[in-house]
Amino acid sequence: MGLPFSMIVCSCNVLSDHDVRSAVEGSQHLPRNAKQIYGCLGCSAECGRCARTIKTIIDEALGACAKACCSGCPHSQSHSHSATHEPVDFAIAAG
């Protein structure tokens, strides 16, 4: 159960920790860095001071998937790589 309040993690774009978690959980592309989160939320980095905090929230939201999707992962079921359970390099896929 989540906390009943949200913490602003990006004051430039007024993004809360809840916004970041929702973007991770709602995305089929498993955002793994701040730039990808900004894209999911329709904004872009301004000063960048929130990037570490956003990365921490992403890692917490993904749990074991923070490194790579694994067998039994609820995220891997909706991805084409689920049959092989191989990690996807999103830096290459996004570029």
Sequence and secondary structure as in RCSB ss.txt:
>XXXX:A:sequence
MGLPFSMIVCSCNVLSDHDVRSAVEGSQHLPRNAKQIYGCLGCSAECGRCARTIKTIIDEALGACAKACCSGCPH
SQSHSHSATHEPVDFAIAAG
>XXXX:A:secstr
   SS  EEETTTTEEHHHHHHHHHH TT   SHHHHHHHTT   SS TTHHHHHHHHHHHHGGGGT   TT TT
GGGSGGGGTT    HHHHH 
